[in-house]
Amino acid sequence: MEMYTAKVEDRIFELTEKDISSLDMIPMGDGSYHLIQNGKKYTIEVVHFDERKKQLVLSINHSLFEIGLEDKYDRLVDQMGLSKVVVHKMDKLNAPMPGLVLDIMIKEGDEVEVGDPLLILEAMKMENVIKASGKATVKKIHIKKGDAIEKSQTLVDFE
């Protein structure tokens, strides 16, 4: 039988599919649910659900709870040590290819996170969004909109 783990703040709950299906829960039609558990009544509303991260925020009797969900695959990834997120610190951004700078979305002093768009580079008639590969603060921008750049040219310094 499949076992699920729900982490609510610092508490961990182990649930089986049978536990979940046996809940006396009624959908109210407005996105909320009515639950009776151990003789107590609860009104539950899903405030936010991130399916990719398996995280949700529930309002239970008007109190908010952040919940993280895990299944057997998540536990396996954890056991193998693959769930550790490594954030790389960037020191500079070099041009991945020659091209033309169409737009710069950052300014000196900005803090960037992994995946944040930094600039748009046109190369071979294609627009390429260049994104941050790590966490950093923009120290110096060496280019401006409209500049033609060469491969490996330093575009941005970070600190």
C-alpha positions in Angstrom: 0.0 0.0 0.0 1.3 3.4 -1.0 2.5 5.6 1.9 2.6 9.4 1.8 4.3 11.8 4.1 2.9 15.2 4.9 5.1 17.8 6.6 3.2 20.4 8.4 5.6 23.0 9.9 7.8 20.8 12.1 5.4 17.8 12.4 5.4 14.8 10.1 2.3 12.7 9.3 2.4 9.3 7.6 -0.7 8.5 5.6 -1.8 5.6 3.4 -4.2 5.7 0.5 -6.8 4.0 2.9 -6.3 6.8 5.5 -7.0 9.4 2.8 -10.0 7.7 1.3 -11.6 7.1 4.7 -11.7 10.9 5.5 -15.2 12.2 6.0 -14.7 15.1 3.7 -17.4 16.9 1.6 -16.6 19.4 -1.1 -18.6 22.6 -0.6 -18.5 23.6 -4.3 -16.7 27.0 -3.6 -13.2 25.5 -3.4 -13.6 24.6 0.3 -14.3 21.4 2.1 -16.1 20.3 5.2 -14.3 17.7 7.3 -15.4 15.8 10.3 -12.5 14.0 12.1 -12.7 12.5 15.6 -16.0 14.3 16.2 -14.5 17.7 15.4 -15.7 19.9 12.4 -13.2 21.6 10.1 -13.6 24.0 7.2 -10.7 23.6 4.8 -9.8 25.8 1.9 -6.9 25.3 -0.6 -5.2 28.7 -0.6 -2.3 27.8 -2.9 -1.1 24.5 -4.5 2.2 24.1 -6.4 1.9 20.7 -8.0 5.5 20.7 -9.3 7.0 21.3 -5.8 4.2 19.3 -4.1 3.5 22.1 -1.7 0.2 23.6 -0.6 -1.2 26.2 1.8 -4.4 25.2 3.5 -6.7 27.4 5.5 -8.2 25.2 8.3 -10.8 26.9 10.4 -9.2 30.2 9.2 -5.6 29.3 10.3 -3.0 28.9 7.5 -0.8 25.8 7.3 2.0 25.2 4.8 2.2 21.5 3.8 4.9 19.6 1.9 3.9 16.3 0.4 6.2 13.3 -0.4 5.6 9.9 -2.0 7.9 6.9 -2.3 9.8 8.5 -5.2 10.5 11.7 -3.2 11.8 9.6 -0.3 14.0 7.6 -2.7 15.5 10.7 -4.2 16.1 12.0 -0.7 17.8 8.8 0.4 20.1 8.9 -2.7 21.1 12.5 -1.7 19.8 13.9 -5.0 17.4 16.4 -3.4 20.1 18.7 -2.2 19.9 21.9 -4.1 23.2 23.4 -5.0 23.2 27.2 -5.8 26.2 28.3 -7.7 27.6 31.8 -7.1 28.3 33.6 -10.3 31.3 35.9 -10.8 30.8 36.9 -14.4 28.7 36.2 -17.5 30.5 35.6 -20.8 28.7 35.6 -24.1 27.8 32.1 -25.1 27.8 33.1 -28.8 28.4 36.1 -31.0 25.3 38.3 -31.5 23.5 41.5 -30.9 22.2 42.7 -27.5 18.5 43.4 -27.9 17.6 44.1 -24.3 19.2 44.2 -20.8 16.8 43.3 -18.0 19.1 44.1 -15.1 20.9 47.1 -13.7 24.0 47.4 -11.5 23.1 46.6 -7.9 20.3 44.2 -8.8 20.3 40.8 -7.0 19.6 37.9 -9.3 18.5 34.3 -8.5 18.9 31.1 -10.6 16.8 31.4 -13.7 16.2 35.1 -13.6 16.4 36.6 -17.2 19.5 38.9 -17.6 19.5 39.9 -21.2 18.2 39.0 -24.7 20.8 38.2 -27.3 20.0 37.9 -31.0 22.1 35.3 -32.8 21.4 33.7 -36.2 18.0 35.6 -36.3 16.9 33.9 -33.1 16.2 35.7 -29.8 17.9 34.0 -26.9 17.1 34.9 -23.3 20.2 34.6 -21.2 19.4 33.6 -17.7 21.3 33.6 -14.4 23.0 30.3 -13.6 23.4 31.2 -9.9 22.7 33.7 -7.2 24.6 37.0 -7.2 24.5 40.8 -7.2 25.2 42.7 -10.5 28.5 44.6 -10.1 29.2 46.0 -13.6 27.4 45.7 -16.9 30.0 45.9 -19.8 27.5 46.2 -22.6 24.5 48.3 -23.7 21.5 47.7 -25.8 22.4 47.5 -29.5 26.0 46.3 -29.0 27.4 43.6 -31.2 29.3 41.1 -29.1 31.8 38.3 -29.6 31.7 34.8 -28.2 33.3 34.6 -24.7 33.2 38.4 -24.3 32.6 39.4 -20.7 29.1 40.9 -20.5 28.4 41.3 -16.8 30.5 41.1 -13.6 28.8 39.9 -10.4 29.8 40.0 -6.7 
